[in-house]
C-alpha cells in the first residue's frame, strides 16, 4: 500500500509548476553569479594590461575583455553630463561624463571622469577640464546602459553646459552633442592629483549574493515537494483502545 493518498491533478500541477519555477530561478541566479565572476575577472585583467592601439578596437571592441587605451586629443567644452544618484564607498554622489575628441578620429569618446560625493545633498562644484591638447588613458568598457527608463530623452529640455541624466544613453548624448559617439565609454585611470574617485570595481551585486539567492530558490523547490508529501501522506488509522 502506498504511503501517499491519491492527489488531485490540480495539486500535482501546482507542485510541478512551483518546483520547476523555483529551480529555474535558482539556475538563473547561478548563471548571474558566473557572469559577475567573469566581469570581475575582466576588470582585474584589464587593470594590469598593456596599452592598446585605440584605432584598432574603437568601432569593434573585443567582447571578452576591456582594453586599456591611450587617446590624444581634447575634451569638448560646454558639454558635461551628470549621472546622478550614484554610490561609492557608502557615499551618495555623481559620476561626471564629458565627450572627448580624439585627434584624427571622427566620433567622440564619452569619458567617465570619476565619482564625486555630494556635499550636504547638493552636487559638488566641478573642477575645470584641461585646456587644449592632452593625453588620457583608461579602460574602454561598455556604458552603464539605460536600465529601466522613466520617460523619454530629457537632455534637450535642459540648458547650460552641465546636464543631469538618470541613465547613460550614448545615442541621446551623441544627439545632444551633435556628434556620434563610439560604442563604449572610457574610464580614466586613477590620478592621485585628481579629486575624482576612480575605483573601477564594478558596482553590482556580488557573485556570492547571487549564489545565496540561488540556494534560497532551491530551498523553496525542496519545501514545495515536502509540503506536497505532508499534505498527501496516508494517515495511520487509530488503534482501538483495549476495553
N, C-alpha and C positions, 0 to 999 in steps of 0.2 A: 504494500500500500504506500502511495506517495505521501511524503510529509507535507505537501502543499495542496491546498484546495484549488479547484479549477478556477483560474482568474477570468475576468471578463476581457473581451477584446479591447475595450477602452483602456483598462488598466495596463494591459500588455503594451498597447501602442504608446500610451503616455510614458511608460517607463523606458521603452526603447528610444523614443524621441528625446527624452530628457538625457539619457546616458550618452547617446550619440552627440547631442549638442554640447554637453559638458566636456566630453573627450575632445571634440573638435576645438573648443575654446582653449583647452589645455595645450593641444598641439600647436595652435596658433600662437600662444604665449611663448612656447619653446622656440618657435621659428623667429619670433620677435627678439628673443634673447640672443639667438645666433646672429641675427642682423646687427644688433648693438655690439656684440663682440667683434664683428668684422669692422664696424665703423671705428671702434676704439683702436683696433689694430692698424687701420689705415692712417689715423691721426698720429699714432706713435711712430709709424714707419716714415711718415712724411716729415715729421719734425727734425729728423736726422738725415734726410735725403739731400743729395746734391741739387744745385740749381739747374733747371732745365730750360731749354730754349722755348720761350713763350710762343713764338710764331709757329712752332711745330704742333702745338696742342691747343691753341687758343679756341679754334672753332669746334674741334672734335677731341675734347679731353678724354683721357682713359677712364673707363668706368670703374676700374678696380683699385684706383689709388688717387691720392690728392697731390699733384705735383707741387714742388716748390719752384717758384719762378721769380725772375727779376725783370722789372719794367722800367724803362727810361722814358720820361715824358713830363706831363704837368697835370695837376689837379684842375678840374673845370670849375672856375669860380661861379658863385651865385647859385649853386645847386647843392644843398645839404639836406639829407633825408634822415629824420629822427625815427628810429624804430623803438617805440615806446613800450613801457611795462615789461622790461626785461630784468632778469635777476642774475646776480653774480656774487658768490661768497656770502649769501644771505642778505645782500643789499638789493634794493629795487632801483632801477635806473634805465638808461637808454643805450642803444648801440647807434653809432653815427656812421652813416654811409655817404660817400662822396664819389662822383664819377671821376675817372682818371683817363686822360687821353695819352695812350702810348705813342711814342714817336714812330712815325711810319706806319701806323695801324689806323684803319678807318673807324671801327666801332670803339666805343668807350668800354672801360672796365669799371664795374662798380666795386668800390673798395670799402671794406669794413675797417674803420679806424680803431674800433675797440669799444669798450664799455666805460661809461661814466655813471657814477652813483648820483641819484637825485639829492638835492640839498633842501631839507625841510619840505619835501614833497614837490619841489619845483625843479624843472630841468636845469642842469648846470650850464654855466656860460662856456661856450666852446672856444678853444684856443684857435688862433688863426692858422690857416693852411700854409705850407711852404710856397713861396713865390717862385715863379719861373720853372726852369727845368730841374727835375730831381729824379733820383732812382729809388724805387721802392721794391721791397721783397716780401714774399709771403706765400701762403698756401692758396692754391687755386681750387676752390671747393664748390659744390652745389649751393645755391642760395637756400635760406631757411624755408622758402616756399610760402604759400598763402594760407595754409591751414583751413580753418572754417571762415569763409568770407562773410562778413556782415555788411551788406551794402556794396555799392559799386566803387569805381575809381574816385577817390576823394582828392587826389592831388591837384586837378585843375581848379578846384574850388578854393585852394589856398594861394596866398600871395606872399611874396618875400623870398629871401634866399633860403630860409630854413622851413621845411615842410615836415609834418609828422605823418606817420603811417603805422598801421596795426598789422600789416603783413608786407612781405617783400615780393613784389611782382616786377620782374625785370622788364617785361613789355610795357607796363604802365609807367615805370620810371624812365625808360627809354623814350617813350612818347612825351613825357614831361620835359625831359632834357632836350629833345629834338634830335636825338641821335640813337641808333641802335646800340644795344649793349651785348657784350659777349655772354655766352650761356652760363657762365659761372661767376662767382664773386671772389675777390682777393682778400684773405685775412692777413693783415700786416703782421710781420714779425714783431716780437716784443722789443720794446725800446725803454731802457731804464730812464731816459730823459723825458719820456712822454708821460702825460697824466692819464692816458688811456690804459685800462686793464686789458691785456691781450692773452688771457689764458684760454687757449682754444680747445680745451677738452669739451667735447660735445655736450650741450646742455639738455640731455634727455634722460628718461627713466633708465636706471642702470639695469644691466642684464640680470643681476641677482633678484631684483624685484619682479621681473617678468617670470622668472622660474618659480618664485614664491606664488605668484598668481596661478601658474600652471598647476602647481601642487594643489592649490585650493580647488580648481575646477575638477581635477581628477578625484579629489576627495568627495566633491558633490556627486560625481558619477557613481562612486562606490556607495555613497549614502543612499542614492536612489535605488540601487539594487537591494541594499539591506532593508530599506523600508518596504519594498515590494515583497520581499520574503517574509518579513514580520507580519504584514497585513494578510498574507495568504497561507500561512502555515496552518496545518491541521492542529486543532486543539484536542488534547487528550481527554477522553471522557472521564468524568469524575468517578472514582471507585465508590460503590455503595458502602455506606457505613455498616459495620457489624452490629446486629441487634444486641 
